[in-house]
């Protein structure tokens, strides 16, 4: 797989969940060629694949997409590509527009300023935890999602598959123990309801990883060394659900 990398750094952002301020935009030059239906090696249902090419994959989000607290190889986009390849589905290296601490409007502005000219087979969206943490309104969140979708529509191919991933519950991490966990969970549930409705209304795949994140309160190996973000093991559990929803 090709791995041409450009990194845009966004400095001096007020960020949540940060030991370091990682802004990542990976760009690969790809062509939008014709497609045919194929089956993967596990005889899963038909999906669309470019002729003789690897899939292109754009991941949009915040620290959960960057993989804050773990190595790049342990982040969920990287593990997803490896997991898919093991099942006979080849992806290019994932391209990211993501940064620790981003709220929906930060992501929206970054997509607009990225000036991407390519189109993608698969696009993921995982955003909103920093809206919740910073007490941003649900109505603002909903409005931003609709604008983000407009930008996604410019970036996807005609037969692209877009997936929306639920917001994990950071209240169940060791870091969350000093906060009101019940309030955090209630608020995250409200944001996730909006994400689910948004996905249904726009015919997007939706996958719930929130329940996996809540297992961390009793399974410390699901949390990274920063006591806040998911470990590589938790990300792998996300990948399994994302794959089943997105590919199968």
MARZA-732655 format. One record per residue (C-alpha): residue number from 1; residue in one letter; chain; x, y, z. Coordinates in steps of 0.1 Angstrom, whole numbers. Example, Ala and Ser with C-alpha at 12.3 -4.5 7.8 and 13.67 -1.06 7.14 Angstrom:
@dopa 1; vomi A; tiba A; x 123; y -45; z 78
@dopa 2; vomi S; tiba A; x 137; y -11; z 71
END
This chain:
@dopa 1; vomi X; tiba A; x 0; y 0; z 0
@dopa 2; vomi X; tiba A; x 13; y 35; z -7
@dopa 3; vomi X; tiba A; x 19; y 58; z 22
@dopa 4; vomi X; tiba A; x 24; y 94; z 11
@dopa 5; vomi X; tiba A; x 20; y 116; z 41
@dopa 6; vomi X; tiba A; x 13; y 152; z 47
@dopa 7; vomi X; tiba A; x 8; y 165; z 82
@dopa 8; vomi X; tiba A; x -10; y 197; z 90
@dopa 9; vomi X; tiba A; x -4; y 209; z 125
@dopa 10; vomi X; tiba A; x -30; y 231; z 141
@dopa 11; vomi X; tiba A; x -13; y 250; z 170
@dopa 12; vomi X; tiba A; x -25; y 266; z 202
@dopa 13; vomi X; tiba A; x -59; y 249; z 202
@dopa 14; vomi X; tiba A; x -75; y 245; z 236
@dopa 15; vomi X; tiba A; x -78; y 208; z 237
@dopa 16; vomi X; tiba A; x -93; y 181; z 258
@dopa 17; vomi X; tiba A; x -76; y 149; z 266
@dopa 18; vomi X; tiba A; x -42; y 160; z 255
@dopa 19; vomi X; tiba A; x -7; y 152; z 265
@dopa 20; vomi X; tiba A; x 3; y 162; z 230
@dopa 21; vomi X; tiba A; x -15; y 181; z 203
@dopa 22; vomi X; tiba A; x -17; y 158; z 173
@dopa 23; vomi X; tiba A; x -33; y 170; z 141
@dopa 24; vomi X; tiba A; x -31; y 146; z 113
@dopa 25; vomi X; tiba A; x -41; y 148; z 77
@dopa 26; vomi X; tiba A; x -27; y 120; z 55
@dopa 27; vomi X; tiba A; x -32; y 124; z 18
@dopa 28; vomi X; tiba A; x -27; y 97; z -9
@dopa 29; vomi X; tiba A; x -32; y 105; z -46
@dopa 30; vomi X; tiba A; x -59; y 81; z -59
@dopa 31; vomi X; tiba A; x -80; y 79; z -90
@dopa 32; vomi X; tiba A; x -118; y 75; z -91
@dopa 33; vomi X; tiba A; x -120; y 45; z -114
@dopa 34; vomi X; tiba A; x -149; y 23; z -124
@dopa 35; vomi X; tiba A; x -161; y -4; z -99
@dopa 36; vomi X; tiba A; x -173; y -39; z -99
@dopa 37; vomi X; tiba A; x -191; y -61; z -73
@dopa 38; vomi X; tiba A; x -170; y -87; z -56
@dopa 39; vomi X; tiba A; x -171; y -109; z -26
@dopa 40; vomi X; tiba A; x -144; y -111; z 1
@dopa 41; vomi X; tiba A; x -126; y -143; z 10
@dopa 42; vomi X; tiba A; x -151; y -151; z 37
@dopa 43; vomi X; tiba A; x -180; y -151; z 13
@dopa 44; vomi X; tiba A; x -196; y -120; z 28
@dopa 45; vomi X; tiba A; x -223; y -102; z 10
@dopa 46; vomi X; tiba A; x -214; y -82; z -21
@dopa 47; vomi X; tiba A; x -198; y -49; z -18
@dopa 48; vomi X; tiba A; x -183; y -24; z -43
@dopa 49; vomi X; tiba A; x -145; y -24; z -50
@dopa 50; vomi X; tiba A; x -124; y -4; z -74
@dopa 51; vomi X; tiba A; x -110; y -26; z -102
@dopa 52; vomi X; tiba A; x -77; y -40; z -92
@dopa 53; vomi X; tiba A; x -72; y -13; z -65
@dopa 54; vomi X; tiba A; x -71; y -11; z -28
@dopa 55; vomi X; tiba A; x -99; y 8; z -11
@dopa 56; vomi X; tiba A; x -93; y 44; z 0
@dopa 57; vomi X; tiba A; x -103; y 52; z 36
@dopa 58; vomi X; tiba A; x -107; y 87; z 52
@dopa 59; vomi X; tiba A; x -111; y 88; z 90
@dopa 60; vomi X; tiba A; x -126; y 120; z 105
@dopa 61; vomi X; tiba A; x -126; y 128; z 142
@dopa 62; vomi X; tiba A; x -108; y 137; z 174
@dopa 63; vomi X; tiba A; x -84; y 119; z 198
@dopa 64; vomi X; tiba A; x -103; y 86; z 194
@dopa 65; vomi X; tiba A; x -94; y 87; z 157
@dopa 66; vomi X; tiba A; x -58; y 99; z 162
@dopa 67; vomi X; tiba A; x -53; y 71; z 188
@dopa 68; vomi X; tiba A; x -42; y 94; z 217
@dopa 69; vomi X; tiba A; x -24; y 74; z 243
@dopa 70; vomi X; tiba A; x -14; y 45; z 220
@dopa 71; vomi X; tiba A; x 9; y 40; z 191
@dopa 72; vomi X; tiba A; x -3; y 47; z 156
@dopa 73; vomi X; tiba A; x -4; y 10; z 148
@dopa 74; vomi X; tiba A; x -28; y 5; z 178
@dopa 75; vomi X; tiba A; x -52; y 32; z 167
@dopa 76; vomi X; tiba A; x -85; y 19; z 154
@dopa 77; vomi X; tiba A; x -81; y 31; z 117
@dopa 78; vomi X; tiba A; x -47; y 14; z 115
@dopa 79; vomi X; tiba A; x -60; y -18; z 131
@dopa 80; vomi X; tiba A; x -91; y -18; z 109
@dopa 81; vomi X; tiba A; x -70; y -19; z 78
@dopa 82; vomi X; tiba A; x -50; y -48; z 92
@dopa 83; vomi X; tiba A; x -81; y -66; z 103
@dopa 84; vomi X; tiba A; x -97; y -62; z 69
@dopa 85; vomi X; tiba A; x -66; y -74; z 51
@dopa 86; vomi X; tiba A; x -66; y -106; z 72
@dopa 87; vomi X; tiba A; x -100; y -112; z 57
@dopa 88; vomi X; tiba A; x -90; y -106; z 22
@dopa 89; vomi X; tiba A; x -100; y -70; z 18
@dopa 90; vomi X; tiba A; x -72; y -46; z 9
@dopa 91; vomi X; tiba A; x -72; y -9; z 20
@dopa 92; vomi X; tiba A; x -47; y 18; z 14
@dopa 93; vomi X; tiba A; x -32; y 33; z 45
@dopa 94; vomi X; tiba A; x -60; y 53; z 62
@dopa 95; vomi X; tiba A; x -59; y 91; z 57
@dopa 96; vomi X; tiba A; x -69; y 111; z 88
@dopa 97; vomi X; tiba A; x -83; y 145; z 94
@dopa 98; vomi X; tiba A; x -84; y 144; z 132
@dopa 99; vomi X; tiba A; x -69; y 161; z 163
@dopa 100; vomi X; tiba A; x -71; y 156; z 200
@dopa 101; vomi X; tiba A; x -96; y 181; z 215
@dopa 102; vomi X; tiba A; x -116; y 189; z 183
@dopa 103; vomi X; tiba A; x -152; y 197; z 186
@dopa 104; vomi X; tiba A; x -176; y 193; z 156
@dopa 105; vomi X; tiba A; x -169; y 228; z 143
@dopa 106; vomi X; tiba A; x -131; y 223; z 146
@dopa 107; vomi X; tiba A; x -134; y 193; z 124
@dopa 108; vomi X; tiba A; x -157; y 211; z 100
@dopa 109; vomi X; tiba A; x -132; y 239; z 96
@dopa 110; vomi X; tiba A; x -103; y 215; z 91
@dopa 111; vomi X; tiba A; x -122; y 196; z 64
@dopa 112; vomi X; tiba A; x -129; y 228; z 46
@dopa 113; vomi X; tiba A; x -93; y 240; z 48
@dopa 114; vomi X; tiba A; x -78; y 207; z 38
@dopa 115; vomi X; tiba A; x -85; y 213; z 1
@dopa 116; vomi X; tiba A; x -87; y 176; z -6
@dopa 117; vomi X; tiba A; x -93; y 169; z -42
@dopa 118; vomi X; tiba A; x -96; y 131; z -41
@dopa 119; vomi X; tiba A; x -126; y 109; z -34
@dopa 120; vomi X; tiba A; x -128; y 80; z -10
@dopa 121; vomi X; tiba A; x -144; y 46; z -10
@dopa 122; vomi X; tiba A; x -149; y 46; z 28
@dopa 123; vomi X; tiba A; x -153; y 75; z 52
@dopa 124; vomi X; tiba A; x -157; y 73; z 90
@dopa 125; vomi X; tiba A; x -169; y 99; z 114
@dopa 126; vomi X; tiba A; x -163; y 98; z 151
@dopa 127; vomi X; tiba A; x -168; y 132; z 168
@dopa 128; vomi X; tiba A; x -186; y 148; z 197
@dopa 129; vomi X; tiba A; x -169; y 140; z 230
@dopa 130; vomi X; tiba A; x -154; y 174; z 232
@dopa 131; vomi X; tiba A; x -188; y 190; z 225
@dopa 132; vomi X; tiba A; x -201; y 171; z 256
@dopa 133; vomi X; tiba A; x -170; y 179; z 277
@dopa 134; vomi X; tiba A; x -172; y 216; z 269
@dopa 135; vomi X; tiba A; x -210; y 217; z 275
@dopa 136; vomi X; tiba A; x -218; y 227; z 239
@dopa 137; vomi X; tiba A; x -254; y 225; z 230
@dopa 138; vomi X; tiba A; x -271; y 196; z 213
@dopa 139; vomi X; tiba A; x -286; y 219; z 187
@dopa 140; vomi X; tiba A; x -252; y 232; z 177
@dopa 141; vomi X; tiba A; x -239; y 196; z 175
@dopa 142; vomi X; tiba A; x -268; y 187; z 152
@dopa 143; vomi X; tiba A; x -262; y 217; z 129
@dopa 144; vomi X; tiba A; x -225; y 210; z 127
@dopa 145; vomi X; tiba A; x -232; y 173; z 118
@dopa 146; vomi X; tiba A; x -253; y 184; z 88
@dopa 147; vomi X; tiba A; x -226; y 207; z 76
@dopa 148; vomi X; tiba A; x -200; y 180; z 80
@dopa 149; vomi X; tiba A; x -221; y 157; z 60
@dopa 150; vomi X; tiba A; x -222; y 182; z 32
@dopa 151; vomi X; tiba A; x -184; y 182; z 32
@dopa 152; vomi X; tiba A; x -184; y 144; z 33
@dopa 153; vomi X; tiba A; x -206; y 142; z 2
@dopa 154; vomi X; tiba A; x -180; y 162; z -17
@dopa 155; vomi X; tiba A; x -153; y 137; z -6
@dopa 156; vomi X; tiba A; x -170; y 104; z -12
@dopa 157; vomi X; tiba A; x -174; y 84; z -44
@dopa 158; vomi X; tiba A; x -208; y 76; z -57
@dopa 159; vomi X; tiba A; x -208; y 42; z -41
@dopa 160; vomi X; tiba A; x -189; y 51; z -10
@dopa 161; vomi X; tiba A; x -198; y 37; z 24
@dopa 162; vomi X; tiba A; x -199; y 62; z 53
@dopa 163; vomi X; tiba A; x -200; y 51; z 89
@dopa 164; vomi X; tiba A; x -208; y 71; z 120
@dopa 165; vomi X; tiba A; x -193; y 58; z 152
@dopa 166; vomi X; tiba A; x -209; y 65; z 186
@dopa 167; vomi X; tiba A; x -191; y 86; z 212
@dopa 168; vomi X; tiba A; x -173; y 65; z 238
@dopa 169; vomi X; tiba A; x -181; y 71; z 275
@dopa 170; vomi X; tiba A; x -149; y 86; z 291
@dopa 171; vomi X; tiba A; x -166; y 87; z 324
@dopa 172; vomi X; tiba A; x -159; y 50; z 328
@dopa 173; vomi X; tiba A; x -122; y 56; z 326
@dopa 174; vomi X; tiba A; x -100; y 61; z 357
@dopa 175; vomi X; tiba A; x -97; y 98; z 346
@dopa 176; vomi X; tiba A; x -135; y 100; z 348
@dopa 177; vomi X; tiba A; x -136; y 89; z 385
@dopa 178; vomi X; tiba A; x -131; y 125; z 396
@dopa 179; vomi X; tiba A; x -162; y 136; z 376
@dopa 180; vomi X; tiba A; x -199; y 129; z 379
@dopa 181; vomi X; tiba A; x -201; y 97; z 360
@dopa 182; vomi X; tiba A; x -238; y 95; z 359
@dopa 183; vomi X; tiba A; x -241; y 129; z 344
@dopa 184; vomi X; tiba A; x -214; y 122; z 318
@dopa 185; vomi X; tiba A; x -232; y 90; z 307
@dopa 186; vomi X; tiba A; x -265; y 108; z 305
@dopa 187; vomi X; tiba A; x -251; y 136; z 283
@dopa 188; vomi X; tiba A; x -231; y 112; z 261
@dopa 189; vomi X; tiba A; x -263; y 92; z 256
@dopa 190; vomi X; tiba A; x -281; y 123; z 244
@dopa 191; vomi X; tiba A; x -254; y 131; z 219
@dopa 192; vomi X; tiba A; x -254; y 95; z 207
@dopa 193; vomi X; tiba A; x -292; y 96; z 202
@dopa 194; vomi X; tiba A; x -286; y 125; z 178
@dopa 195; vomi X; tiba A; x -259; y 106; z 160
@dopa 196; vomi X; tiba A; x -281; y 76; z 156
@dopa 197; vomi X; tiba A; x -310; y 96; z 142
@dopa 198; vomi X; tiba A; x -287; y 116; z 120
@dopa 199; vomi X; tiba A; x -273; y 83; z 106
@dopa 200; vomi X; tiba A; x -308; y 68; z 100
@dopa 201; vomi X; tiba A; x -321; y 100; z 83
@dopa 202; vomi X; tiba A; x -291; y 101; z 59
@dopa 203; vomi X; tiba A; x -288; y 63; z 53
@dopa 204; vomi X; tiba A; x -254; y 60; z 69
@dopa 205; vomi X; tiba A; x -241; y 30; z 88
@dopa 206; vomi X; tiba A; x -241; y 35; z 126
@dopa 207; vomi X; tiba A; x -221; y 15; z 150
@dopa 208; vomi X; tiba A; x -223; y 17; z 188
@dopa 209; vomi X; tiba A; x -189; y 14; z 206
@dopa 210; vomi X; tiba A; x -201; y 32; z 237
@dopa 211; vomi X; tiba A; x -211; y 0; z 255
@dopa 212; vomi X; tiba A; x -176; y -14; z 249
@dopa 213; vomi X; tiba A; x -161; y 17; z 264
@dopa 214; vomi X; tiba A; x -181; y 12; z 296
@dopa 215; vomi X; tiba A; x -165; y -22; z 302
@dopa 216; vomi X; tiba A; x -133; y -3; z 311
@dopa 217; vomi X; tiba A; x -145; y 4; z 346
@dopa 218; vomi X; tiba A; x -140; y -33; z 354
@dopa 219; vomi X; tiba A; x -113; y -41; z 328
@dopa 220; vomi X; tiba A; x -83; y -17; z 332
@dopa 221; vomi X; tiba A; x -65; y -33; z 303
@dopa 222; vomi X; tiba A; x -90; y -16; z 280
@dopa 223; vomi X; tiba A; x -76; y 18; z 290
@dopa 224; vomi X; tiba A; x -43; y 33; z 277
@dopa 225; vomi X; tiba A; x -15; y 44; z 301
@dopa 226; vomi X; tiba A; x -29; y 80; z 302
@dopa 227; vomi X; tiba A; x -59; y 66; z 322
@dopa 228; vomi X; tiba A; x -83; y 82; z 298
@dopa 229; vomi X; tiba A; x -82; y 69; z 262
@dopa 230; vomi X; tiba A; x -88; y 34; z 249
@dopa 231; vomi X; tiba A; x -60; y 9; z 248
@dopa 232; vomi X; tiba A; x -51; y -9; z 216
@dopa 233; vomi X; tiba A; x -71; y -38; z 230
@dopa 234; vomi X; tiba A; x -103; y -17; z 232
@dopa 235; vomi X; tiba A; x -97; y -3; z 198
@dopa 236; vomi X; tiba A; x -95; y -38; z 184
@dopa 237; vomi X; tiba A; x -129; y -46; z 199
@dopa 238; vomi X; tiba A; x -142; y -15; z 182
@dopa 239; vomi X; tiba A; x -127; y -26; z 149
@dopa 240; vomi X; tiba A; x -146; y -60; z 151
@dopa 241; vomi X; tiba A; x -179; y -41; z 154
@dopa 242; vomi X; tiba A; x -171; y -16; z 128
@dopa 243; vomi X; tiba A; x -160; y -43; z 104
@dopa 244; vomi X; tiba A; x -193; y -62; z 109
@dopa 245; vomi X; tiba A; x -213; y -31; z 103
@dopa 246; vomi X; tiba A; x -193; y -16; z 75
@dopa 247; vomi X; tiba A; x -182; y -45; z 54
@dopa 248; vomi X; tiba A; x -206; y -74; z 63
END
